[in-house]
Amino acid sequence: MSVTPHHPQVCGERATLPADLADAAQRFAPPGTTYPEDVERALRCTLEAHTLGDHHAFVLELPGPGTGAVWTRWTRGHTPAIVLVLPDCPADEPCCEYAGHPGAHTWQFPRAPFTPTGGTAADETREGDDPGVPPQECACQSLHGYA
């Protein structure tokens, strides 16, 4: 009997971070270490595809080792209403999620074109998207220096 390998997919649920939460996110960083353009406002849930629970998205990397990052969460059909600092995932391989996240680590997602649940790449692509990489990998790999 052969076992079919699990190929996790990124959820990809979209939301927009309200301006007041973008301002609040910057207040978690030491003064002068971040800029408004550092805050991710066009959000995509970076968790493994799921039908229950909140969606989560990376908002802002905090400077310094062991500082974690600012994240937001929301329920489908609603606007994010909170930003919070969560520690980085401590997985042995580089993972761009937060500690204790459900589902797959970012390094376990296939490098195939990003196709969020319920759509095709053509349906879901927006200007500036890199369709070949899940969104969280785009955000954090350059910040952490992951290859």
Secondary structure, 3 states (H helix, E strand, C coil): CCCCCCCCCECCCEEECCHHHHHHHHHCCCCCCCCHHHCCCEEECCCECCCCCCEEEEEEECCCCCCCEEEEEECCCCCCCCEEEECECCCCCCCCCECCCCCCCHHHCCCCCCCCCCCCHHHHCCCCCCCCCCHHHHHHHHHHCCC
